[in-house]
């Protein structure tokens, strides 16, 4: 297990995985590189890497909100798609 990952319960781990996969698939579907999506979300491309990398789970709520905003979805819509 990577150093920066704390014990995460299975339901939370599954939810984080779905968030990561949704954002990665959305970005690829739009034909955007991680750098381009980072610019759109006003965050560094490394932050996009971390939010998409299922193993790291080392991003914060602000980064997630920036990414959601960049998709053009509301937070409610985003989480409805995740469910």
C-alpha positions, 0 to 999 in steps of 0.5 A, spaced: 500 500 500 502 506 498 505 511 504 500 516 503 494 512 503 490 511 509 485 505 511 479 506 507 473 502 508 471 498 502 464 502 500 469 509 500 474 505 496 469 503 491 466 510 491 473 513 490 474 508 484 468 510 481 470 518 481 477 516 478 474 512 473 468 517 471 473 523 471 478 519 467 473 517 462 470 523 461 477 527 460 478 521 454 472 522 451 473 529 450 479 528 447 483 532 453 490 530 455 491 531 463 495 537 462 489 540 458 484 538 463 488 541 468 488 547 465 480 547 464 480 545 471 485 550 473 489 545 477 496 542 475 496 536 471 499 532 477 493 533 480 489 530 475 494 524 475 492 523 482 485 524 482 485 519 476 490 514 479 486 509 483 492 507 487 494 514 490 487 517 492 491 523 494 487 529 492 483 534 496 475 536 496 477 543 492 481 539 486 475 534 486 470 540 485 475 544 480 474 537 476 467 537 477 466 544 475 470 543 468 466 537 466 460 542 466 456 538 471 453 540 477 456 537 483 449 533 484 449 531 477 456 528 477 454 524 483 448 522 480 452 519 474 457 516 479 451 512 483 
